[in-house]
């Protein structure tokens, strides 16, 4: 398993797309933090970019890579190696390489130029989102036999979490504003890892007021240590759940 992970990792580190992704993130990070005299504003701007681009790019790139590696995976499965190990090793290589790119492109600049607690939270959030959407891309690869349909599904899923979900959530809040929906909103928030990451970061910056009613609610719950643990545990759950489903489906899949 470690050998496969190492091979995938080395292959990705040589990939030009990964290098370009790292450089673009580094340029954006240095530019935003350098232009803003207030470090909090720079982190907020960088948070918006992270929440928009990281899920989309991670899901799309990982899905394409998994489909392009199908022949390599089939070759490995012809050997006395368990399917689950091959799948998890491929995921580990992808997740580690993209997480390293994010840390190099965003984590190091913000920790050097704005060494604060929120900068560390932003880095951790970006790494978790990278692992989550890599796991989702793996699930798309396992469920879809056709590469074109898989890429289309990856685009739709990433756009749903980054753009459409918030619109649906605001519609729900507006439609049921006369009812006690506080606990329901917390549950709905858990269904979107992007929103979980956004709330965690805004609460670190004490900027929940920017989120209106929902921000006040999340400040009340997630602003406590128990709430932060709940949010982080939910993000980790978003990593584990797609991986377990992928492994279960992949064991029975006819390649």
URJO-V104567 format. One record per residue. N is the residue number from 1. RES is the residue in one letter. PSI is psi as a letter, one per 20 degrees, with the letter a starting at -180 (none if undefined). Layout:
n->N res->RES psi->PSI
n->N res->RES psi->PSI
This chain:
n->1 res->X psi->g
n->2 res->X psi->h
n->3 res->X psi->g
n->4 res->X psi->g
n->5 res->X psi->g
n->6 res->X psi->h
n->7 res->X psi->g
n->8 res->X psi->g
n->9 res->X psi->g
n->10 res->X psi->h
n->11 res->X psi->g
n->12 res->X psi->h
n->13 res->X psi->h
n->14 res->X psi->i
n->15 res->X psi->p
n->16 res->X psi->h
n->17 res->X psi->g
n->18 res->X psi->g
n->19 res->X psi->g
n->20 res->X psi->g
n->21 res->X psi->g
n->22 res->X psi->g
n->23 res->X psi->g
n->24 res->X psi->g
n->25 res->X psi->g
n->26 res->X psi->g
n->27 res->X psi->g
n->28 res->X psi->g
n->29 res->X psi->g
n->30 res->X psi->h
n->31 res->X psi->g
n->32 res->X psi->g
n->33 res->X psi->h
n->34 res->X psi->h
n->35 res->X psi->h
n->36 res->X psi->p
n->37 res->X psi->h
n->38 res->X psi->o
n->39 res->X psi->h
n->40 res->X psi->g
n->41 res->X psi->h
n->42 res->X psi->g
n->43 res->X psi->h
n->44 res->X psi->g
n->45 res->X psi->g
n->46 res->X psi->h
n->47 res->X psi->g
n->48 res->X psi->g
n->49 res->X psi->g
n->50 res->X psi->g
n->51 res->X psi->h
n->52 res->X psi->g
n->53 res->X psi->h
n->54 res->X psi->g
n->55 res->X psi->g
n->56 res->X psi->g
n->57 res->X psi->g
n->58 res->X psi->g
n->59 res->X psi->g
n->60 res->X psi->g
n->61 res->X psi->g
n->62 res->X psi->h
n->63 res->X psi->g
n->64 res->X psi->g
n->65 res->X psi->g
n->66 res->X psi->g
n->67 res->X psi->h
n->68 res->X psi->h
n->69 res->X psi->j
n->70 res->X psi->g
n->71 res->X psi->h
n->72 res->X psi->g
n->73 res->X psi->g
n->74 res->X psi->h
n->75 res->X psi->g
n->76 res->X psi->h
n->77 res->X psi->i
n->78 res->X psi->i
n->79 res->X psi->r
n->80 res->X psi->m
n->81 res->X psi->p
n->82 res->X psi->q
n->83 res->X psi->g
n->84 res->X psi->h
n->85 res->X psi->g
n->86 res->X psi->g
n->87 res->X psi->g
n->88 res->X psi->h
n->89 res->X psi->g
n->90 res->X psi->g
n->91 res->X psi->g
n->92 res->X psi->g
n->93 res->X psi->g
n->94 res->X psi->g
n->95 res->X psi->g
n->96 res->X psi->g
n->97 res->X psi->g
n->98 res->X psi->h
n->99 res->X psi->h
n->100 res->X psi->h
n->101 res->X psi->g
n->102 res->X psi->g
n->103 res->X psi->g
n->104 res->X psi->h
n->105 res->X psi->h
n->106 res->X psi->g
n->107 res->X psi->g
n->108 res->X psi->g
n->109 res->X psi->g
n->110 res->X psi->h
n->111 res->X psi->h
n->112 res->X psi->g
n->113 res->X psi->h
n->114 res->X psi->m
n->115 res->X psi->n
n->116 res->X psi->r
n->117 res->X psi->g
n->118 res->X psi->h
n->119 res->X psi->g
n->120 res->X psi->g
n->121 res->X psi->h
n->122 res->X psi->g
n->123 res->X psi->g
n->124 res->X psi->g
n->125 res->X psi->g
n->126 res->X psi->h
n->127 res->X psi->g
n->128 res->X psi->g
n->129 res->X psi->h
n->130 res->X psi->g
n->131 res->X psi->h
n->132 res->X psi->g
n->133 res->X psi->i
n->134 res->X psi->g
n->135 res->X psi->h
n->136 res->X psi->h
n->137 res->X psi->h
n->138 res->X psi->g
n->139 res->X psi->g
n->140 res->X psi->g
n->141 res->X psi->g
n->142 res->X psi->h
n->143 res->X psi->h
n->144 res->X psi->p
n->145 res->X psi->h
n->146 res->X psi->p
n->147 res->X psi->g
n->148 res->X psi->g
n->149 res->X psi->h
n->150 res->X psi->g
n->151 res->X psi->g
n->152 res->X psi->g
n->153 res->X psi->h
n->154 res->X psi->g
n->155 res->X psi->g
n->156 res->X psi->g
n->157 res->X psi->g
n->158 res->X psi->g
n->159 res->X psi->h
n->160 res->X psi->g
n->161 res->X psi->h
n->162 res->X psi->h
n->163 res->X psi->g
n->164 res->X psi->h
n->165 res->X psi->g
n->166 res->X psi->h
n->167 res->X psi->g
n->168 res->X psi->h
n->169 res->X psi->g
n->170 res->X psi->h
n->171 res->X psi->g
n->172 res->X psi->g
n->173 res->X psi->g
n->174 res->X psi->g
n->175 res->X psi->h
n->176 res->X psi->k
n->177 res->X psi->h
n->178 res->X psi->i
n->179 res->X psi->q
n->180 res->X psi->n
n->181 res->X psi->j
n->182 res->X psi->g
n->183 res->X psi->h
n->184 res->X psi->g
n->185 res->X psi->h
n->186 res->X psi->g
n->187 res->X psi->g
n->188 res->X psi->h
n->189 res->X psi->h
n->190 res->X psi->h
n->191 res->X psi->i
n->192 res->X psi->o
n->193 res->X psi->h
n->194 res->X psi->g
n->195 res->X psi->h
n->196 res->X psi->g
n->197 res->X psi->h
n->198 res->X psi->g
n->199 res->X psi->g
n->200 res->X psi->g
n->201 res->X psi->g
n->202 res->X psi->h
n->203 res->X psi->h
n->204 res->X psi->h
n->205 res->X psi->j
n->206 res->X psi->l
n->207 res->X psi->k
n->208 res->X psi->h
n->209 res->X psi->h
n->210 res->X psi->i
n->211 res->X psi->j
n->212 res->X psi->c
n->213 res->X psi->g
n->214 res->X psi->h
n->215 res->X psi->g
n->216 res->X psi->h
n->217 res->X psi->g
n->218 res->X psi->h
n->219 res->X psi->h
n->220 res->X psi->h
n->221 res->X psi->g
n->222 res->X psi->i
n->223 res->X psi->i
n->224 res->X psi->r
n->225 res->X psi->h
n->226 res->X psi->h
n->227 res->X psi->h
n->228 res->X psi->h
n->229 res->X psi->g
n->230 res->X psi->g
n->231 res->X psi->g
n->232 res->X psi->g
n->233 res->X psi->h
n->234 res->X psi->h
n->235 res->X psi->g
n->236 res->X psi->h
n->237 res->X psi->h
n->238 res->X psi->h
n->239 res->X psi->g
n->240 res->X psi->g
n->241 res->X psi->g
n->242 res->X psi->h
n->243 res->X psi->g
n->244 res->X psi->g
n->245 res->X psi->g
n->246 res->X psi->g
n->247 res->X psi->g
n->248 res->X psi->g
n->249 res->X psi->h
n->250 res->X psi->h
n->251 res->X psi->h
n->252 res->X psi->i
n->253 res->X psi->p
n->254 res->X psi->o
n->255 res->X psi->none
